[in-house]
Amino acid sequence: MERFAADVQAKLGNAHVIINNAGIAGAGKPVWATPVETIERVMRINFYGVVHGTQVFLPQLVANGEGAVVNVSSIFGLIGPPNHCDYSAAKFAVRGFTEALMTELQESPISVHLVHPGGIATSIANAPQHQAFSTKYLSTPPEAIVRHVIRGIRRGTPKLVYGKDSLKTWLGANLLPLRLLNPIVWRDLRGVIDRSDYPPPAAKTAAKRRKVAP
């Protein structure tokens, strides 16, 4: 990333707008069935990709005396969806990192923007375990959110929530306590996730014991 930033600067001059949109899908499994190596890989790309992109290009914006940093989280950086512990953790991390950066740069001429896309029709969820989810939710054209982000940069909007189901997710995350929000999220998503690893192993063992009990 340091070499990339140096190449951009040498060929095009300083960057003025940087958009950190690193992202891969996770395992699509519940916490107890997700290998820690998968969580670490998703964090390296989805979170540290944003960190590295911000840190290597930010000096160019500072040198300009103006510019915009745009970091892409997700609506899964607003709620905790089932079977997305790896992806959601990374997107919550992007949110915290970016909101801290906003505070740090509030007295500078550099604007910072945090994007929480809803169901955008990209290829991120092409793996078989995500097909039902992709078919139901990923429908907003990428071009639509691009236009929305450009408007947000021009207007200086710090948080941009856009795409399918983004508004209701944002409202739920901000207005409902978790004891009400989490059951709603489960009911909404349980039909499009892989439930082959449910219930958790201890629950399976307990169920077997109940069946053989005299």
C-alpha positions, -999 to 999 in steps of 0.1 A, spaced: 0 0 0 29 24 7 43 16 -28 9 21 -43 4 55 -26 39 65 -38 32 54 -74 -1 74 -74 17 105 -62 45 101 -87 22 96 -117 -9 117 -108 1 140 -80 -14 140 -45 -48 122 -41 -77 144 -32 -104 118 -25 -96 83 -11 -123 56 -10 -114 26 11 -138 -2 -1 -119 -34 8 -142 -62 14 -147 -100 11 -176 -121 24 -171 -142 56 -176 -179 62 -214 -177 64 -213 -198 96 -223 -191 132 -196 -182 157 -190 -217 170 -185 -231 134 -163 -202 121 -126 -210 121 -105 -183 138 -83 -183 107 -113 -171 87 -121 -143 112 -84 -132 110 -85 -132 72 -117 -112 70 -103 -87 95 -70 -84 76 -88 -74 44 -120 -57 55 -106 -38 84 -69 -35 80 -73 -27 43 -92 4 53 -66 12 80 -37 9 55 -55 28 28 -63 57 51 -28 59 67 -8 58 34 -29 84 16 -38 107 44 -4 126 43 -12 135 7 -45 151 17 -28 169 46 -2 182 21 -30 195 -1 -47 213 27 -80 197 16 -95 164 6 -119 136 17 -115 102 33 -144 78 25 -144 45 44 -170 18 36 -185 -1 64 -219 -19 60 -253 -20 75 -238 -50 92 -216 -25 110 -249 -13 126 -264 -46 137 -251 -81 146 -266 -105 120 -265 -143 124 -237 -162 105 -218 -130 99 -196 -127 130 -164 -123 110 -178 -98 84 -198 -78 110 -169 -76 134 -147 -61 107 -174 -36 96 -180 -25 132 -142 -20 135 -143 2 103 -171 22 119 -151 28 151 -119 36 133 -136 61 110 -157 78 137 -125 83 157 -108 98 126 -138 122 121 -132 135 156 -95 138 152 -99 158 119 -129 179 128 -107 211 130 -89 203 97 -100 210 61 -102 172 54 -137 157 55 -143 121 67 -172 101 55 -185 67 68 -206 47 44 -230 20 56 -243 3 23 -274 -18 23 -280 -46 -2 -257 -36 -31 -258 -58 -61 -221 -68 -63 -203 -101 -65 -192 -102 -28 -217 -129 -19 -213 -152 -49 -203 -182 -27 -228 -210 -25 -235 -205 12 -246 -169 5 -268 -174 -26 -302 -172 -8 -291 -141 10 -277 -125 -22 -309 -133 -42 -332 -117 -15 -311 -87 -4 -285 -76 -29 -305 -55 -53 -294 -19 -52 -273 -10 -83 -237 0 -75 -241 31 -97 -268 43 -73 -247 43 -42 -218 58 -62 -240 88 -70 -251 90 -34 -216 89 -20 -205 117 -45 -233 139 -33 -224 131 3 -188 142 -2 -199 174 -18 -224 182 10 -199 172 37 -223 145 51 -203 124 76 -225 93 77 -241 78 46 -266 50 49 -279 39 16 -292 8 -2 -318 -19 2 -331 -22 38 -305 3 50 -330 28 64 -349 3 85 -316 -12 97 -304 22 107 -337 30 125 -337 -3 143 -301 0 154 -307 35 168 -342 32 182 -346 -3 196 -329 -20 225 -310 -52 217 -336 -74 234 -361 -62 208 -337 -57 178 -320 -91 179 -352 -112 176 -363 -90 147 -329 -95 129 -331 -133 135 -366 -136 121 -356 -115 90 -325 -135 82 -331 -170 95 -346 -181 61 -316 -171 41 -287 -184 62 -271 -218 64 -285 -234 95 -268 -267 92 -246 -259 123 -276 -251 145 -281 -256 174 -247 -251 190 -229 -283 199 -238 -283 236 -274 -278 227 -272 -308 204 -257 -329 232 -284 -319 256 -311 -328 231 -296 -362 226 -296 -368 264 -332 -358 266 -341 -383 239 -324 -412 257 -335 -403 292 -358 -429 308 
